[in-house]
C-alpha cells in the first residue's frame, strides 16, 4: 500500500504548478476532501486487503492535492516575513495536532463503540466537510459572476 501511495503522489507533485494555475484553491480543496471521503468509504467497506491497494492509490488525489494546495494557499495569504512560519503552523495543525486529536477520538470511538461507529462518524464528518466546501466553492463562483 505504501508503494502505491508514493507512486501515485509523484505525478501530482510534478503537475502541481499546472493545477494551481488552472484551478482555484477552494476547488482543489473540495477535490481533495471528496477523495478523502472516498478513502474513508473504501476503508469502511474493506473486506479484503485488495481494498487497501485502492485506498493507497487514492492517496495522491487526497493527500497529494491537499498538501500542495494548502502550502500554496498559505504562500498567497501570509505576509512575506512570515511565510515560513505560516507554512509551519499550517502543516503542524493539519498533520500534527489534527492527527493526534483524530487518533485519540478514533481510538476512543473504537474502544467504546466499535469500528463501525468510528467509520460512520468519520464518514459523516467527511461528508460535512465536502458539503461545506461545495457551498464555499459555489458561493465564490456566484460572487465572481455578479461582479462581471
N, C-alpha and C positions, 0 to 999 in steps of 0.2 A: 504494500500500500504506500509506504513512504517513497519508494521508487517512482510510482505513478504520480504522487504529489509533486515531487521535484521535476519530473519530466514534463508534467503539464503546466507548471508555473513558468518555466523558462521562456516559452514563446510570448506569454503575457508581459513579462518584464521587458523583452526586446521590443514589443509592439506598443508599449505604454505611451510613448510620446504621441503616436498616431491617435490612439483612443482619447487622450487628454485634449488634443487639439480639436477633435471631431465632436466630442460629446461633453455636455456639462457635468460638473462633479456630482450634482444631485442625481442625475440619470445613472451615472456609473455606480453611485452608492446604492441606488434602487436595484440595479442589475446584480450587484454583489449580494445584497440582502436576500434577493429572490433565490440565488443559488445556495446561500447558507441555509435557507428554509428547505430547499430541495435536499440538501445534505442531511438535515435533521430527519426528514421524512424517510430517506433511504436507510439511515441508521436505525430508525424505529421499526422499519419493515424488514430489516435484515433477518433472513432465515438460514443463510449460509455465508461462509467467508467471501464468496464471489461478490456479494453486495458491497463489501468494503473496497473492492477494486474500483467500482463505480464511485463510491464515496471519495476515494483518493483522486480519481480523475476530475472530480468536481472542485478540487482544491484550487485550481487555477482560476476558475470562474468566481469563486467566493473570496478566498483569502488573497489571491494574487491581485485581483482587481481592487479589493478593499485597501490593501497596503499601498499600492501605487496612488490611488485616488486620495486617500487621507493625507499622505505625505505631500501631494501636490496642493491640496486644498489648504493645508497649514502654511505652505510656502506662499500662497496667494494672500492669506489674511493676516499673517504675523508681521509685525514691524521688522524692518531689516536687521536691527540689532538683536532681535530675539528669535530669529528663525530657528536656530539650532535648539534653543531651549523649548520653544513651542513644539517642535517635532518630537523632542524627547518626552515632553509631557503627554502629547497625543499618543505616542507609542506605549508609554508606561500605562496610561489609563486604558487603552484598547486591549493591550496584551498582558499587562501586569495585573493591575487591580481588577479588571473585568474577568480575567482568567481565574484569579484567586476567589473572587466572590461567586462566580459561576460554578466553580468546582465545589466550593463549600455548600452552596444551595443545592446543587445537583446531588451531592453526597447525602445531604440531609433528606432530600426527597426520596432517594433510593433506599436509604436505611429505614425510613419511617413509612413510606407508601409504596415502594417498588419501582421497578424500571419503567413500567407502562405509564405511571403517573408522571415520572420525570420527563419522559419523551413527550407526553401530551402537553405538559406545562411549557417545555421548550418550543414545541411547535406553535402553541398559542402565542407566546411572546415573539417568536419569529414572524408569525403572520401579522401580529400587531405592528411590528417594525416595518414590514413590507407595505402594509396599508398606509401607515403614516408617511412613508417615503413616496408612495403613489400620490397621496394628497399634495405633498410639497412640490413634487415634480410638475403635476398638472396645474397647480396654483401658479407656479413660476411661468409656465407657458401662457396662461391666461393673462398674466400681468404684462409679459412681453408683447403679446398680440394687441393688447389695449393701448400700448404706447406707440404702435406703428400707425 
